[in-house]
Every structure is written in structure tokens, then in C-alpha cells.
Amino acid sequence: MILSRSLQLFAEQGYQSVTYQKIADRCGLSRTILYRYFKDKREIFDESVLRVVSRIDGDYHLILQEGGGVVHQLTRVMEQTFDRLVEQEMLLNVILYYLIHLRRTGERNIRRITRHTYKVRRLLVRLLLRGVESGELHPLNVSSAERTLYGMFEACVFQLTVSERFNVEQNKASARLFIEGLRADSAK
């Protein structure tokens, strides 16, 4: 309850505008009770973001359990991630401003926020390596392919938060086109 209501409050008002008292009020708790669970606003924010990230991790787990080839799984990971990013557009804006705030204040310890990016990148690398090893994908520079796929996520976040030119279906089509281009000739 605290995390979901706090996340909604951060999305509505932005990180800097939300106070500990506003969080307590939104949750129907006193600040004293809230302090029993969280030491400060940042901890609540980090845990709220972690909750969303955990949902995305769950999506990836289900995709891997579905089976199918690497091309199918890579495509599903990309499409599902684009869909989740669109669902969380307001939160992405809050995170963007939060990260800018941290940078301005000299704060560099954003490990809890960025940890998920490493997980996603490792997942992409694992899938790409598996595809090359199985012969489903042609021999390729896995690092470059991973950076291209991950760059598509970054472009999506930029388009959602900064640009007014975003079309999820175009992003999905671009990802599918790239992934199909990785397919080995014998697998086409």
C-alpha cells in the first residue's frame, strides 16, 4: 500500500515536490508510523521504482519460460519492454528528473535505480550468445548487437520523456527488423 500510493504521488508531483508528510498523508499514516518502514523519502522512491522493475523482471522470466527460439524470445523481450515503458511514462519522467537532481547535487550512488539496466543487458547478451552458439543467429559481435538493442530502449525512454514523437508500434517494428537481420541464413 505505501509503495503503490507513493509511486502514484511521485508520478503526479515529481520527486522534488513530494515530502515525507505528503507520503504519510496519501497513505493515511502518521509520519512516525511511516518512519518504522522507511528511513526517508529516497528509500520510499527507490523501493517504489524497484517494485516496477520487479514486474518487468517477472515478464522476462515468463518470456524465457515460454520457450521458442532466441529470435522469438529477443523479439518478445523487446516488445514487452516497450509496452512496459509506455505504461510507466509518467514514472519515467519522474526518474529522469530524479536522476538530473542527483547529478546536480553530486550524488553518484544510483546503483539501486541502475541495477536493472545491467540485468537487462546481461539478458540480451545471454540470448544473443545462445543464438550464435545454437546457429539460430549468424556469427556476430554480441557486444555491438546488445548495445544496439539496449539503445532502442534508451531511445524509447527519450522519446517518451522528452520528444513528442513516439510510436510504440514503430519501435517494435524496428526491433523486429533488427532481430530478423541477426538470424542465420539457414534459420530464415
RACORJO-V557565 format. One record per run of one state. SS is the DSSP state (A for helix, B for strand, O for the rest). FROM is the first residue (numbers start at 1). TO is the last residue. If there is no record, write none. Layout:
BEGIN
ss=(SS;SS)
from=(FROM;FROM)
to=(TO;TO)
END
This chain:
BEGIN
ss=(O;A;O;A;O;A;O;A;O;A;O;A;O;A;O;B;O;A;O;A;B;O;A;O)
from=(1;2;14;20;28;31;38;41;67;70;88;89;105;111;135;137;138;142;162;168;183;184;185;188)
to=(1;13;19;27;30;37;40;66;69;87;88;104;110;134;136;137;141;161;167;182;183;184;187;188)
END
